Amino acid sequence: MEIVTKIAPICLALIMLGLGLGLSVKDFTRILRVPKDFFVGFFSQLVILPIVALGVALILNLSAPLAVGLMIIAAAPGGVTSNVLTKFANGDVALSISLTAVGSLISIISVPFIVFTSAEMLGVTNISKDITLTGIAIKMALVVTVPVIIGMTIRSFAENFINSKIKIINNITSLLFVIVFVAIYVEERANILNYLTQAGTAVLTLNIVMMVLAFFIAKCCATGISQRKCIALECGLQNGTLAVFVATQLFDDVVYLAPTAAYALVMYITGFIFIYVLRKSN
């Protein structure tokens, strides 16, 4: 996975820079004005999603590597894609951006904790000996937190210019996302299709169950329909590039990437179907 290992950190840093260019301080302070909706979404994504993923892995009796791979993608918070699809769904875009912003920054702690804890529970011991929970957190900070802060800083000095170019920035980040997964296929095509087949049922189950579950949790606890749409999509659309980065830092085997690659294919299809169903029901 030499090519993927080299390009994933670069692409992820650029994607997070693009995310930072779309953020401002108000995306964080907005939480204080409507804390209930934020904490419903945050709890659903940070706590319930990994628990559901672990349940899916155990019920489907996945092999340990595929199970850990599923936990890695479940731990990776949503990115710009969730913000865009929330807009298509007529959901609460401001809430989506706030969840993405906070989730991305806290991921340097939450992702290593979830992945290392689940790997231990599932009996996976072949994590690179050079990588510790603290070590991966520091590496993630360099490619996640620092680029986001740099992007926000640039925006604060050139907000009008950045706003006029935001569509181009989003298109570039989408292209970088595609590049990572094309590299995985090109480099590992002999094995990846087999692993995708094995992981397909698990990621589809996780994706559908979590979006439906999050929607109904939000129906009970959030303030309105636009917030329900947002929270459901945030729990269904994960940051695949971040998951690839974490997987390639910890493991040398492509099998750990299979759930991420499969999820990246599934989440767009189910996301648009979900939006279509919501619009029809309205």
C-alpha positions in Angstrom: 0.0 0.0 0.0 3.0 2.3 -0.6 1.2 4.7 -2.9 -1.9 5.0 -0.7 0.2 5.4 2.4 2.0 8.3 0.8 -0.9 10.2 -0.8 -3.6 9.7 1.9 -2.0 12.1 4.5 -1.5 14.7 1.8 -5.0 14.4 0.4 -6.5 14.4 3.9 -4.5 17.5 4.9 -5.8 19.3 1.8 -9.3 18.2 2.4 -9.2 19.4 6.0 -7.7 22.7 4.8 -10.7 23.0 2.4 -13.0 22.3 5.3 -11.3 25.0 7.4 -11.8 27.5 4.6 -15.5 26.9 4.9 -15.6 27.4 8.7 -15.6 30.4 11.0 -15.8 30.9 14.8 -19.6 31.3 14.6 -19.8 27.6 13.5 -18.6 26.8 17.0 -20.4 29.5 19.0 -23.7 28.5 17.3 -23.7 25.4 19.5 -24.2 27.6 22.6 -27.4 29.1 21.1 -29.1 25.7 20.3 -27.1 23.1 22.3 -29.9 20.5 22.4 -29.8 19.7 18.6 -26.0 19.7 18.6 -25.6 17.3 21.5 -28.3 14.9 20.0 -26.3 14.8 16.8 -22.9 14.7 18.5 -23.9 11.8 20.9 -25.5 9.8 18.0 -22.3 10.1 15.9 -19.7 9.8 18.6 -21.3 7.1 20.9 -24.2 5.3 19.2 -22.6 4.9 15.8 -19.5 3.0 17.0 -21.7 0.8 19.3 -24.0 0.0 16.3 -20.9 -0.8 14.2 -19.6 -3.2 16.8 -23.0 -4.8 17.0 -23.1 -5.3 13.2 -19.6 -6.8 13.2 -20.5 -9.3 16.0 -23.9 -10.2 14.6 -22.5 -10.8 11.1 -19.5 -12.6 12.5 -17.0 -10.6 10.5 -13.3 -11.6 10.6 -11.3 -9.5 13.1 -9.6 -7.4 10.4 -12.9 -6.5 8.6 -14.5 -5.8 12.0 -11.7 -3.4 13.0 -12.0 -1.8 9.5 -15.7 -1.3 10.1 -14.9 0.4 13.4 -12.4 2.7 11.7 -14.9 4.0 9.2 -17.6 4.3 12.0 -15.2 6.4 14.1 -14.4 8.9 11.3 -16.8 11.9 11.6 -18.6 13.3 8.6 -16.9 15.8 6.3 -17.9 18.4 3.7 -20.1 15.7 1.9 -22.5 15.6 4.8 -22.9 19.4 4.7 -23.6 19.3 0.9 -26.2 16.5 1.1 -27.9 18.1 4.1 -28.4 21.2 1.9 -29.9 19.0 -0.8 -32.2 17.5 1.8 -33.4 20.9 3.0 -31.9 20.0 6.4 -30.2 22.3 9.0 -27.0 23.1 7.2 -25.7 25.3 10.1 -26.1 22.4 12.5 -24.4 20.1 10.0 -21.4 22.4 9.7 -21.2 22.7 13.5 -21.2 18.9 13.9 -18.6 18.6 11.2 -16.4 21.3 12.7 -16.4 19.9 16.2 -16.3 16.3 15.2 -13.3 16.9 13.0 -11.4 18.6 15.7 -12.2 16.1 18.5 -11.5 13.2 16.1 -7.8 13.4 17.1 -8.9 12.0 20.4 -12.1 10.0 19.6 -10.8 8.1 16.6 -7.7 6.6 18.2 -9.6 5.8 21.3 -12.5 4.0 19.5 -10.1 2.1 17.1 -7.6 1.0 19.8 -10.4 0.0 22.2 -12.3 -2.0 19.6 -9.1 -3.6 18.2 -8.4 -4.9 21.8 -12.0 -6.1 22.2 -11.8 -8.0 18.9 -8.4 -9.5 19.6 -6.4 -7.7 16.9 -2.8 -7.4 18.1 -0.9 -6.6 14.8 -1.1 -2.8 15.2 2.3 -1.4 14.2 4.5 -1.4 17.3 5.8 2.1 16.3 2.2 3.5 16.7 0.6 4.2 20.0 -2.7 5.9 20.9 -0.8 9.1 21.6 1.3 8.8 18.5 -1.6 8.4 16.1 -3.4 11.3 17.9 -0.4 13.6 17.2 -0.2 12.5 13.6 -3.9 13.1 13.2 -3.5 16.6 14.7 -0.9 17.4 12.1 -3.1 16.4 9.1 -6.5 17.2 10.6 -6.5 20.0 13.2 -3.6 22.1 11.9 -5.0 22.3 8.3 -8.5 23.2 9.7 -7.0 26.0 11.8 -4.9 27.3 8.9 -8.0 27.3 6.7 -10.1 29.2 9.2 -7.2 31.7 9.6 -7.0 32.3 5.9 -10.8 32.7 5.7 -10.7 35.3 8.5 -8.5 37.5 6.4 -10.1 36.9 3.0 -13.7 35.9 3.7 -15.3 37.5 0.6 -12.8 35.9 -1.7 -13.1 32.4 0.0 -16.9 32.6 -0.1 -16.8 33.4 -3.9 -14.6 30.3 -4.5 -16.3 27.9 -2.0 -17.9 25.7 -4.8 -14.5 25.3 -6.4 -12.9 24.4 -3.1 -15.6 21.8 -2.4 -15.1 20.3 -5.9 -11.4 20.0 -5.3 -11.9 18.3 -2.0 -14.3 15.8 -3.7 -11.7 15.1 -6.3 -9.0 14.5 -3.7 -11.4 12.0 -2.0 -11.8 10.2 -5.3 -8.0 10.1 -5.9 -7.4 8.3 -2.7 -9.9 5.5 -3.5 -8.8 5.2 -7.1 -5.2 4.7 -5.7 -6.5 2.0 -3.4 -8.1 0.2 -6.3 -5.1 0.5 -8.7 -2.6 -0.6 -6.1 -4.7 -3.4 -4.5 -7.1 -4.4 -7.3 -6.0 -8.1 -7.0 -7.4 -8.3 -3.4 -9.7 -5.3 -3.0 -12.7 -6.6 -4.9 -12.8 -9.8 -2.9 -12.7 -7.8 0.4 -15.3 -5.3 -0.9 -17.6 -8.2 -1.4 -17.0 -9.5 2.1 -17.5 -6.1 3.6 -20.5 -5.0 1.5 -23.3 -6.5 3.6 -21.8 -5.1 6.8 -21.3 -1.5 5.6 -24.7 -1.4 3.9 -26.4 -2.7 7.2 -24.5 -0.2 9.3 -25.2 2.7 7.0 -29.0 2.1 6.7 -29.5 1.1 10.4 -27.6 4.1 11.6 -29.4 6.7 9.4 -32.8 5.3 10.3 -31.9 5.1 14.0 -30.4 8.6 14.1 -33.5 10.0 12.4 -35.8 8.5 15.0 -33.6 9.5 17.9 -33.6 13.0 16.5 -37.4 12.8 16.1 -37.7 12.2 19.8 -35.0 14.6 21.0 -34.3 17.3 18.4 -36.3 20.4 17.7 -37.6 19.9 14.1 -37.6 18.0 10.8 -34.6 19.9 9.3 -32.6 18.9 12.4 -33.7 15.2 12.0 -32.5 15.2 8.4 -29.2 16.8 9.3 -28.5 14.4 12.2 -29.4 11.3 10.1 -27.1 12.3 7.3 -24.3 13.2 9.6 -24.5 9.7 11.1 -24.6 8.1 7.6 -21.8 10.0 5.8 -18.3 9.4 7.1 -14.9 10.9 6.3 -13.5 8.1 4.2 -10.1 9.7 3.6 -9.6 10.1 7.4 -10.4 6.4 7.8 -7.9 5.5 5.1 -5.2 7.5 6.8 -5.8 5.8 10.2 -6.0 2.3 8.6 -2.7 2.8 6.7 -1.0 4.2 9.7 -1.9 1.2 11.9 -2.0 -1.8 9.5 -0.1 -3.0 6.4 -2.9 -5.2 5.1 -5.5 -3.9 2.6 -8.2 -5.9 4.3 -8.5 -3.1 6.9 -9.3 -0.7 4.1 -12.1 -2.8 2.6 -14.9 -1.5 4.8 -13.9 2.1 4.2 -13.8 1.6 0.4 -17.2 -0.2 0.5 -18.7 2.4 2.7 -17.5 5.2 0.4 -19.5 3.6 -2.4 -22.6 2.8 -0.4 -23.0 6.1 1.5 -23.7 8.2 -1.6 -26.3 5.8 -2.9 -28.1 5.4 0.4 -27.7 9.1 1.1 -29.5 10.2 -2.1 -32.2 7.5 -1.6 -32.7 8.8 1.9 -33.1 12.3 0.6 -35.5 11.2 -2.1 -37.7 9.3 0.4 -37.7 12.4 2.8 -38.8 14.7 0.0 -41.5 12.3 -1.2 -42.8 12.0 2.4 -43.0 15.7 2.7 
